[in-house]
């Protein structure tokens, strides 16, 4: 079981915006203790159904090494890269995290996309979380567990980049209109041999066509 000190660190508006323009991204390090991070990772590995990621690339369905789990309220289906995700039910540990991140971001989330990276050879290329099902007025809150990894932003127009290392137990909140003007990526590296989980809490518009 996780300790009662979960999310005890002061958060709120104390984190500075790391983006210079066209959006907002606030980084909160050490939100979870190392003990709680390890406990959470073990619980998530055992309580969820993890599947290899399937992406439609150049007209072909490609299976990646990275694994994913889509957890959400009923009817919150999610389609990206040409593949439709059907949600799993919320677990108690995910509900605990969701409620706290809702307090921080002052919004309600109805879904969570979880990514499992085996090591530094697993990554995520440049993209924006701007699929039509996602509410463009809602922030996206991301919790990192496990290996520290380099995360980068790239502006869509001037191609300027900003990067930071996401520590285990940290939270990154991307506020609108970040997805409109910026792409982001989890960069691959040969220097990391440990696993990492990333939990991104989102708001799905269930009326999207």
Secondary structure, 3 states (H helix, E strand, C coil): CCCCCCCCCCCCCCCCECCCCCCEEEEECCCCCHHHHHHHHHHHHHHCCCEEEEEEECCEEEEEEEEEEEEECCCCCEEECCEEECCECCCHHHHHHHHHHHHHHCCCCCEEEEEEECCCCCCEEEECCCCCCECCCCCEEEEEEECCEEEEEEECCCCCEEEEEECCCCEEEEECCHHHHEEEEECCCCCCCCCEEEEEEECECCCCC
